[in-house]
Amino acid sequence: MKIKNILPLLLFLTSFSIFAQSGKIDEKREKIKAFKVSFLTTELELTSTEAEKFWPIYNAYDDKQYELKYLKMKTYLKQLKDDNLKNLSDKEAATLLSQIESTDKEIYQLREKYMSSLKKVLPAKKILLLKKSEDDFNRKLLQQYRDKGNKD
């Protein structure tokens, strides 16, 4: 086979592999999200009126937070790997730092907007319970991950 024929095949297989991995990540994220919704529903004991108003706010916040924290920051962190970091010019480093700070501000502003919206639909006590329940869920998820890692 000629290299001209092999190269497109390799590119196709590589892109297919990356797409498949991305699909697995999305699938895992959706599975975790479903467990989280179930967990929070049980913990918060929302009335039907509260749930009707709460879930759209929560889901919009969760999606935007994911986009900012994981997708944007992941791009920045790739540039911070040792090899890349050593090769960055001061100007490139300053630009990257500025982008990270900007994303941090976006996350903070998103959180403020989220809390403001929650205060309109839930009593303060349930908002605190939500915070505690999210922390509990994250701890349980981390523990399951650790337990699974120890079995392998």
Stockholm file with secondary structure:
# STOCKHOLM 1.0

chainA/1-152         MKIKNILPLLLFLTSFSIFAQSGKIDEKREKIKAFKVSFLTTELELTSTEAEKFWPIYNAYDDKQYELKYLKMKTYLKQLKDDNLKNLSDKEAATLLSQIESTDKEIYQLREKYMSSLKKVLPAKKILLLKKSEDDFNRKLLQQYRDKGNKD
#=GR chainA/1-152 SS CCHHHHHHHHHHHHHHHHHHHHHHHHHHHHHHHHHHHHHHHHHHCCCHHHHHHHHHHHHHHHHHHHIIIIIIHHHHHHHTSHHHHHHCCHHHHHHHHHHHHHHHHHHHHHHHHHHHHHHHHSCHHHHHHHHHHHHHHHHHHHHHHHHHHHHC
#=GC SS_cons         CCHHHHHHHHHHHHHHHHHHHHHHHHHHHHHHHHHHHHHHHHHHCCCHHHHHHHHHHHHHHHHHHHIIIIIIHHHHHHHTSHHHHHHCCHHHHHHHHHHHHHHHHHHHHHHHHHHHHHHHHSCHHHHHHHHHHHHHHHHHHHHHHHHHHHHC
//
